[in-house]
Amino acid sequence: IKENFDLAIEGFRQFIRSYPDSGLADNSLYWIGECHYAKKKYAEAIATFNELLAKYRDGDKVPAATLKKGYALIEMGRQSEGLSILKELISRFTLSEEASLAGQKIKEFSE
């Protein structure tokens, strides 16, 4: 909220170091990615989302991390790759809110 993203990133990293097996470790990793995204550090955001997707394949943040990874790729000018990720999200998590948002983003590029 206060846009102190560096402090937030460090706090989330500390949580992961202290509680690596916590059910909230994936959430912390997700929010690190969100902080990088907010700072327009898209490559770092993608790397963080990829780490989450690799470590927590069944985690509750997988749809959100996939969505933001797609958005970050688009922001970096890699539209076809980003749109492909968004289409994959829709096929894997059809009824999720993230799938709905992905569909809206895809529509923006088809109009």
N, C-alpha and C positions, 0 to 999 in steps of 0.2 A: 504494500500500500504506500509506503514511504519511498519506494524506488531505491532502497539501499540494497541493490542486488548483490554486490560483492559480499556484504555482511550476511545476507541470506544464504548465499552459496556456501560460505564457510560454516554457517550454522547447520545446514543440511548435511554437509560433508562430515562434520563432527558427529552428528546423530548416526550416520551410517557407520562411522568408525566405532562408535560406542555400542551400537545395537545392530550389527550386521544381519542378524537373523530375525529382526523384528518384522512384523507384518507391515510396518510403515516404511521400511527401507526403500521399497520401490517408489512409494510416494515421495520420499525425500529426493530420490534420483530424478523423478519427474520434475519436481519443482526446481532443481538445479538446471535442468534443461529449459524450463520456462524462463528462468532468470537470464540465461544466455540469449534466449530468443528475444526477450524484452530489450536486451542490450544490443540487439541486431548482430549478435555474434552467432550467425547461423551455423557455421561449421562446428563450433563447440556444442551448440544445441543438438545438432544431428548426432554428433559423437555420443553425447549423453543419452539421447533417446535410443540410439543403437545399443548402448550398454544395458539400458533398462530392458529392451526387447530381448537381448541375449540372456540376461541373468534371471529375468522374471517373466518367462514366456506365458505363464498362466495368471499373472498379476492383474489386478483391477485397473491399472493404469496403462495397460497395453493399447487399448483403443485410443486413448488421449495422446499417448506418446507417438503412435502411428500417425494420427492426424497432424500433430505439430511437426513431425518429421516431414510430412508431405508439404505443409505450408512453408517450412524453412527452405526446402529444395526449390520451391516456386520463387521465394524471395531472393534466392541466389541466382535466379535466371535459368534454373534447370527444370523448366515447366513440364516437359514430357516425363521426366523421372518422378517429379512431385505428383503429377496427375495419376501416374501409374500406381504410386503408393496409396493415393486416395481411393482409387478403384479397388485395390486389394482390400483396403479397410472396409469398404462397403460390402464386398463379398464375404468377408470373414465375420463382420459384426453388423449384419444387416439392420437390426432393430435398434441399434445404439444411437444416442444423440450425436455422437461423433460421425457416424455414417451419414446422418442427415446434414451435418455441417459440411462433410466432404462432398456430398452431392451438390450442395449450393455452390461450393467453390468450383467444382467441375463445370457447372452451368455457366459461370462467369466466363469461362474460356471457350464455351461453345456458342456463345451469343454473338 
